[in-house]
Amino acid sequence: MSFEKKRLDITDRVTGRFEGGQMNLFFEKEQIGSMSLGPDGRVSLKNGYEEENHSFFQYADVLSKQDEKYVDCDEENGWC
């Protein structure tokens, strides 16, 4: 079993809440960053998140496909 980094588009799942003159950005109830209001409209995001062309992305570890020749392994007893 191995993991690989994937860039996932989460744009339609990001929400915003105005607080203290800025918009705080949330993904699944976790604050992932903020966006300043005004002409510059800067976006600041936590590590693992990115904004590009008005879309939001998350970098996540995703389980990669198993090697097909090893799908019926019995790891507990040590055979394939």
Rosetta constraint file for C-alpha pairs under 8 A:
AtomPair CA 1 CA 63 HARMONIC 7.22 0.50
AtomPair CA 1 CA 64 HARMONIC 7.29 0.50
AtomPair CA 1 CA 66 HARMONIC 6.48 0.50
AtomPair CA 2 CA 63 HARMONIC 5.95 0.50
AtomPair CA 2 CA 64 HARMONIC 5.73 0.50
AtomPair CA 2 CA 66 HARMONIC 7.90 0.50
AtomPair CA 3 CA 61 HARMONIC 5.72 0.50
AtomPair CA 3 CA 62 HARMONIC 5.30 0.50
AtomPair CA 3 CA 63 HARMONIC 4.49 0.50
AtomPair CA 3 CA 64 HARMONIC 5.31 0.50
AtomPair CA 4 CA 61 HARMONIC 5.38 0.50
AtomPair CA 4 CA 62 HARMONIC 5.44 0.50
AtomPair CA 4 CA 63 HARMONIC 6.48 0.50
AtomPair CA 4 CA 64 HARMONIC 6.09 0.50
AtomPair CA 5 CA 59 HARMONIC 6.32 0.50
AtomPair CA 5 CA 60 HARMONIC 5.48 0.50
AtomPair CA 5 CA 61 HARMONIC 4.64 0.50
AtomPair CA 5 CA 62 HARMONIC 6.20 0.50
AtomPair CA 6 CA 59 HARMONIC 5.55 0.50
AtomPair CA 6 CA 60 HARMONIC 5.46 0.50
AtomPair CA 6 CA 61 HARMONIC 6.33 0.50
AtomPair CA 6 CA 62 HARMONIC 6.44 0.50
AtomPair CA 7 CA 57 HARMONIC 6.19 0.50
AtomPair CA 7 CA 58 HARMONIC 5.70 0.50
AtomPair CA 7 CA 59 HARMONIC 4.65 0.50
AtomPair CA 7 CA 60 HARMONIC 6.65 0.50
AtomPair CA 8 CA 57 HARMONIC 5.34 0.50
AtomPair CA 8 CA 58 HARMONIC 5.17 0.50
AtomPair CA 8 CA 59 HARMONIC 6.26 0.50
AtomPair CA 8 CA 60 HARMONIC 7.27 0.50
AtomPair CA 9 CA 55 HARMONIC 7.32 0.50
AtomPair CA 9 CA 56 HARMONIC 6.07 0.50
AtomPair CA 9 CA 57 HARMONIC 4.59 0.50
AtomPair CA 9 CA 58 HARMONIC 6.61 0.50
AtomPair CA 10 CA 14 HARMONIC 6.48 0.50
AtomPair CA 10 CA 55 HARMONIC 7.76 0.50
AtomPair CA 10 CA 56 HARMONIC 5.60 0.50
AtomPair CA 10 CA 57 HARMONIC 5.42 0.50
AtomPair CA 10 CA 58 HARMONIC 6.64 0.50
AtomPair CA 11 CA 55 HARMONIC 5.27 0.50
AtomPair CA 11 CA 56 HARMONIC 4.67 0.50
AtomPair CA 11 CA 57 HARMONIC 6.85 0.50
AtomPair CA 13 CA 27 HARMONIC 6.31 0.50
AtomPair CA 13 CA 28 HARMONIC 7.43 0.50
AtomPair CA 14 CA 25 HARMONIC 6.66 0.50
AtomPair CA 14 CA 26 HARMONIC 5.58 0.50
AtomPair CA 14 CA 27 HARMONIC 4.90 0.50
AtomPair CA 14 CA 28 HARMONIC 7.62 0.50
AtomPair CA 14 CA 56 HARMONIC 7.58 0.50
AtomPair CA 15 CA 25 HARMONIC 5.76 0.50
AtomPair CA 15 CA 26 HARMONIC 5.21 0.50
AtomPair CA 15 CA 27 HARMONIC 6.57 0.50
AtomPair CA 16 CA 23 HARMONIC 5.89 0.50
AtomPair CA 16 CA 24 HARMONIC 5.47 0.50
AtomPair CA 16 CA 25 HARMONIC 4.56 0.50
AtomPair CA 16 CA 26 HARMONIC 6.10 0.50
AtomPair CA 17 CA 23 HARMONIC 5.33 0.50
AtomPair CA 17 CA 24 HARMONIC 5.25 0.50
AtomPair CA 17 CA 25 HARMONIC 6.65 0.50
AtomPair CA 18 CA 22 HARMONIC 5.72 0.50
AtomPair CA 18 CA 23 HARMONIC 4.36 0.50
AtomPair CA 18 CA 24 HARMONIC 6.24 0.50
AtomPair CA 19 CA 23 HARMONIC 6.07 0.50
AtomPair CA 19 CA 24 HARMONIC 6.78 0.50
AtomPair CA 21 CA 36 HARMONIC 7.52 0.50
AtomPair CA 21 CA 37 HARMONIC 7.07 0.50
AtomPair CA 22 CA 34 HARMONIC 6.89 0.50
AtomPair CA 22 CA 35 HARMONIC 5.96 0.50
AtomPair CA 22 CA 36 HARMONIC 4.90 0.50
AtomPair CA 22 CA 37 HARMONIC 5.71 0.50
AtomPair CA 23 CA 34 HARMONIC 5.60 0.50
AtomPair CA 23 CA 35 HARMONIC 5.16 0.50
AtomPair CA 23 CA 36 HARMONIC 6.45 0.50
AtomPair CA 23 CA 37 HARMONIC 7.27 0.50
AtomPair CA 24 CA 31 HARMONIC 6.94 0.50
AtomPair CA 24 CA 32 HARMONIC 7.94 0.50
AtomPair CA 24 CA 33 HARMONIC 6.02 0.50
AtomPair CA 24 CA 34 HARMONIC 4.23 0.50
AtomPair CA 24 CA 35 HARMONIC 6.34 0.50
AtomPair CA 25 CA 31 HARMONIC 5.73 0.50
AtomPair CA 25 CA 32 HARMONIC 5.76 0.50
AtomPair CA 25 CA 33 HARMONIC 5.15 0.50
AtomPair CA 25 CA 34 HARMONIC 5.23 0.50
AtomPair CA 25 CA 35 HARMONIC 7.28 0.50
AtomPair CA 26 CA 30 HARMONIC 5.27 0.50
AtomPair CA 26 CA 31 HARMONIC 4.29 0.50
AtomPair CA 26 CA 32 HARMONIC 5.39 0.50
AtomPair CA 26 CA 33 HARMONIC 7.11 0.50
AtomPair CA 27 CA 31 HARMONIC 6.45 0.50
AtomPair CA 27 CA 32 HARMONIC 6.45 0.50
AtomPair CA 32 CA 45 HARMONIC 5.69 0.50
AtomPair CA 32 CA 46 HARMONIC 5.41 0.50
AtomPair CA 32 CA 49 HARMONIC 7.39 0.50
AtomPair CA 33 CA 43 HARMONIC 7.39 0.50
AtomPair CA 33 CA 44 HARMONIC 5.40 0.50
AtomPair CA 33 CA 45 HARMONIC 4.10 0.50
AtomPair CA 33 CA 46 HARMONIC 5.78 0.50
AtomPair CA 34 CA 43 HARMONIC 5.91 0.50
AtomPair CA 34 CA 44 HARMONIC 5.37 0.50
AtomPair CA 34 CA 45 HARMONIC 6.53 0.50
AtomPair CA 35 CA 41 HARMONIC 6.27 0.50
AtomPair CA 35 CA 42 HARMONIC 5.54 0.50
AtomPair CA 35 CA 43 HARMONIC 4.37 0.50
AtomPair CA 35 CA 44 HARMONIC 6.22 0.50
AtomPair CA 36 CA 40 HARMONIC 7.65 0.50
AtomPair CA 36 CA 41 HARMONIC 5.06 0.50
AtomPair CA 36 CA 42 HARMONIC 5.33 0.50
AtomPair CA 36 CA 43 HARMONIC 6.62 0.50
AtomPair CA 37 CA 41 HARMONIC 5.17 0.50
AtomPair CA 37 CA 42 HARMONIC 7.62 0.50
AtomPair CA 43 CA 51 HARMONIC 7.51 0.50
AtomPair CA 45 CA 49 HARMONIC 6.01 0.50
AtomPair CA 45 CA 50 HARMONIC 6.59 0.50
AtomPair CA 45 CA 51 HARMONIC 7.88 0.50
AtomPair CA 48 CA 58 HARMONIC 5.75 0.50
AtomPair CA 48 CA 59 HARMONIC 5.10 0.50
AtomPair CA 48 CA 60 HARMONIC 7.38 0.50
AtomPair CA 49 CA 56 HARMONIC 7.20 0.50
AtomPair CA 49 CA 57 HARMONIC 5.59 0.50
AtomPair CA 49 CA 58 HARMONIC 4.51 0.50
AtomPair CA 49 CA 59 HARMONIC 6.20 0.50
AtomPair CA 50 CA 56 HARMONIC 5.77 0.50
AtomPair CA 50 CA 57 HARMONIC 5.10 0.50
AtomPair CA 50 CA 58 HARMONIC 6.46 0.50
AtomPair CA 51 CA 55 HARMONIC 5.57 0.50
AtomPair CA 51 CA 56 HARMONIC 4.57 0.50
AtomPair CA 51 CA 57 HARMONIC 6.24 0.50
AtomPair CA 52 CA 56 HARMONIC 6.53 0.50
AtomPair CA 52 CA 57 HARMONIC 7.88 0.50
AtomPair CA 66 CA 70 HARMONIC 7.28 0.50
AtomPair CA 66 CA 71 HARMONIC 6.98 0.50
AtomPair CA 67 CA 71 HARMONIC 7.04 0.50
AtomPair CA 70 CA 80 HARMONIC 6.43 0.50
AtomPair CA 72 CA 80 HARMONIC 6.34 0.50
AtomPair CA 73 CA 78 HARMONIC 7.76 0.50
AtomPair CA 73 CA 79 HARMONIC 5.94 0.50
AtomPair CA 73 CA 80 HARMONIC 4.14 0.50
AtomPair CA 74 CA 78 HARMONIC 5.94 0.50
AtomPair CA 74 CA 79 HARMONIC 5.44 0.50
AtomPair CA 74 CA 80 HARMONIC 6.13 0.50
AtomPair CA 75 CA 79 HARMONIC 6.39 0.50
AtomPair CA 75 CA 80 HARMONIC 7.71 0.50
